[in-house]
Each structure stands twice: as C-alpha cells, then as structure tokens.
Amino acid sequence: MSLSRIQSLQLAAVLEDCAVQLDILGCTLKLRIDQKTGPSAPGDMLTKLKRDCEYVSKHVSKLCLELQEKHSVSPLQETLEEDPVIMNRRENRELELKKQTLKRLHAKAQQKNEKLQEIIKVIEDLKHELSEQKTKIASRERIEKTHAEMQLQQVQKQNIQTERSLLRQVELLTQELKNAAEIQDMLVTFLDNQHKEWQEELQQWKQQTEEMLQQKKQQLNNVCCKRTVIADRLMDTEERIGDMEQMVTEDQEEQEKLRQLEEQIRAATKIQAWWRGCMVRRGLGSFKKEGKKKKGKKGKKKK
C-alpha cells in the first residue's frame, strides 16, 4: 500500500510516539515484575504483556523505517500474516470467544427452560382457574336466565292486566263520547233552528226599518218642498216634525220590546213543550203518578 510523503511522515510520527509509549510501558512492567517475588498468575500475565510490548515496539520501529524509506505499509501486513505467534493468539482468542458464547448460550438455554417450566405451570394454573370460572359463569348464567324468565312472566302478567284495564277504560270512554256526541248534535240542531229563526226575524225588521226610512225621507222631501212655499209655517212644521220623530222612536222602542217579549214567549213555549214531551215519554213527575193511580184502580176493580 503506497502512501504520499506527507502521509508517511505523519504515520511515522504517530508510530514513533506509540513506540516510545510502549517502551515506557515495558519499563514499568519490568519494575513491577522485579518488585514481585513468588511466581503467580498475575506475574505470568505481566511477563506476557512485556513480551508483547517488546514485539510490537520492534515491528513499529521497522514500520517507521519502511515508511521513511519506501512510503508503504505492505511489509507490516506480510510480517503479521507470516508470524505464527500472532496466528496462534488469534485462534486462541477465537476459541475463547466461542467457549464464552457457548457458555452464555447454555446459560440462556437453561434460563429459558426454567422460564418455560414456570410458564407451563402458570398455564396449568390458569387452565384450572378458567375451568372453575367457566363453571361459575355457567351457573351464574343459569341463575340469571331463570331469574329473567321469572321476571318476564311477572311482567307479562302485569301487562295483560293493564291491557284489560285499559280496554275497559277505552270502552267506557267510547260510550261517554258517543253520549256526548249525541247531546252535542241535539244542541247543535236546536241552536241552528233558533239561529235561523232569529235571522228571519232580523231580515223582517230590516225590511220594516228600510220602509220606514223611505217614508221618512219622502216626508222630509215634501217638507223641504213646502218650506220654500210656506215660510211662515216653518216653526210649526219643525215642531211637528220633532214630535213625529219622538213618536217614531217611541213606537220603535215599543215594537222592539214587544218583539223581544214575543221571542221570549215563543222560546219558553218551545222549551215547555219539549220538556213535557220528555216527561211524558219517560214517565216522570206527575205523569208517572197518574199512571200508578190508574193501575191501582184497575186492580181493585178486578178484585
């Protein structure tokens, strides 16, 4: 992999810095290893880290020289691919990662199995509860159905009774309405007859008043004609006219009073005749007593 001069110089500077830091880290590890006396696992780890740091620092220094001279990174890749130590470490890491993943999967599988068993137990409990609830619900539904049927029967009985009572009331109301309609028809016919009679009488009175007015107009015309001829007798004629008007008004008032009395007499005679007819037909009042007396006399004669 070829790089430009600037890029190679930048990478070389970075790698030199890394090499310096690795050297410092190796020195610190040396000091820690010297401080520890007995062999132990942490000491082995420190020695391994020290070796790794030395190995990496060597390769970093080589890479810096190649970058400065050849401006490429290909020799580093070749060395990394050809080094058996690095390959073994990679394989070991992959194996460890696989083992860890297998352990995790095994633990997860165990957890899932435990959860499944718990879920199965919960499902069985729920099934048992569901069966109990179904039985309870079925019993409740039966009780509610019986109760609803009883209520329906009671409501039907009440409805039948109310319907009968309402039909009776309707029949009574229809009879009352028929009677009221008959009475209303009778009253209407009676009032129509009276209205017709009063209209006829009014027409007659209108005709009479019109004739009287025409007569008075003729008299006034005659008086007006005579007024030009007879001026001296004007006062006498005026007085006579006033007297005649008073007489006419008095006559009209007397005629109206007589007409009202005649109408009242006619109405009274009609009412009396109608009432007597009703009494005779139904045998009420004095008519009923006379019938009983006659029957009693006939019974005595037979004895």
Secondary structure, 3 states (H helix, E strand, C coil): CECCHHHHHHHHHHHHHHHHHHHHHHHHHHHHHHHCCCCCHHHHHHHHHHHHHHHHHHHHHHHHHHHHHCCECHHHHHHHHHCHHHHHHHHHHHHHHHHHHHHHHHHHHHHHHHHHHHHHHHHHHHHHHHHHHHHHHHHHHHHHHHHHHHHHHHHHHHHHHHHHHHHHHHHHHHHHHHHHHHHHHHHHHHHHHHHHHHHHHHHHHHHHHHHHHHHHHHHHHHHHHHHHHCCCCHHHHHHHHHHHHHHHHHHHHHHHHHHHHHHHHHHHHHHHHHHHHHHHHHCCCHHHHHHHHHHHHHHHHHC
